[in-house]
Amino acid sequence: MVPENLYYTKEHEWVLLQNGKAKIGITDHAQKQLGDVVYVELPAVGAQLKQMSSCGIIESVKAVSEIYSPLSGKVKTSNIALSDHPEKVNHSPFGEGWMFELEEIQESELKNLLSAQSYRELIGNES
C-alpha cells in the first residue's frame, strides 16, 4: 500500500503536506519489515530538524531503527498516543500511527523525496 498523495524517503518515511505543514510517519512497508512495534521515541515539540537528520527511534520485537526527518522544519506536535500504544504504527501507519508534524518547512526540499511511483520501485527492488 503506497498512497499516491504522499512523498516518501528511501529510509521509508512518508510525508503528507497540509496547509504548509508536513505530517510524517513510517510506511506500511517499513512497519511490516519491523514487525510488532513496542516503543517509539519522537522528537520534542519545538525542536528544529534538518532534512534527513535522525530525530527519533522506533523499536520492534525484531530491531531498533532510527526515524529520520524527511524535511527541515520545526516540530509542531508529536503523536503522544504512540507512547502508550506504539502498536498503532502497525495497525494504521498512514492514519493513527503518524509520528510528528512539522511547521516552517522548507518546501524546496520536496525535490529530494520520492513520488509514490518511485517509492514502489524502491521497495519492489528490495524484495
C-alpha positions, -999 to 999 in steps of 0.1 A, spaced: 0 0 0 16 32 -12 -8 62 -12 -4 85 -42 -9 117 -23 23 113 -2 60 119 -6 85 92 6 121 88 16 145 59 8 145 53 46 107 46 45 92 77 60 61 93 44 51 130 42 17 144 39 16 182 31 -14 201 45 -17 238 48 21 245 48 27 218 74 41 183 70 27 152 88 52 124 89 52 87 97 67 54 85 54 35 56 33 3 56 64 -15 40 86 -3 69 62 -14 97 59 -49 80 97 -52 79 100 -42 116 73 -64 129 54 -56 161 63 -21 172 68 -20 210 83 15 216 85 49 197 106 78 207 96 110 189 112 144 185 104 171 211 78 198 202 97 229 192 128 210 180 144 223 148 151 194 125 173 193 94 163 172 64 173 135 68 186 141 103 179 114 129 151 126 151 137 95 169 137 58 174 113 30 167 117 -3 184 101 -36 174 104 -72 186 129 -76 157 150 -44 156 157 -8 167 156 17 139 161 54 136 134 78 124 146 105 100 130 138 93 121 139 56 121 178 56 137 206 76 113 224 99 101 229 135 83 202 153 47 215 158 34 183 175 42 147 182 18 118 183 19 113 221 -7 84 218 22 63 205 38 64 239 11 42 254 0 25 221 30 20 198 11 -8 180 -9 20 162 21 22 139 14 -14 128 -24 -11 126 -26 22 109 8 35 96 -8 62 74 -35 71 100 -34 68 138 2 57 136 15 91 123 45 103 142 51 140 142 41 172 123 65 199 111 58 236 105 81 262 89 91 235 64 114 240 35 92 231 6 122 234 -18 134 201 -2 105 182 -16 126 176 -47 148 153 -27 119 130 -18 103 101 -38 70 100 -55 46 71 -49 58 55 -81 95 59 -73 89 45 -38 70 15 -52 100 8 -75 124 11 -45 105 -14 -23 100 -37 -53 138 -38 -57 142 -46 -20 120 -77 -22 
